[in-house]
Amino acid sequence: MATYRQGTLVLVQAEFYSAPPPPGGDGVLTDPTSISLSYTAPDGEHGPFVPTRVSVGLYTYQIDTTAFAGGSVTYKFTGTGACQAVGLNSFKIAGNPF
């Protein structure tokens, strides 16, 4: 699990595939009909937010950790419609010593 200092803008991303991705599958990147991102941080739940579409099937969002004194953040991308999928991941926040 990655660790970031309090105050960092953490770039999170998700990839959406039409079938299991390579190397085990033959899926290609595809866009969900709708997509959202939410996260749980030390100060509670946040979202839903609309991530930025970078290219077909690739979405990003920056989580601002300024208000988080420490702990972990768990985020969830949710795609619906043409590509129904949920992806979870997390990272840690280390408090700022200054």
Order of alpha helices (4+ residues) and beta strands (2+ residues): beta-beta-beta-beta-beta-beta-beta-beta
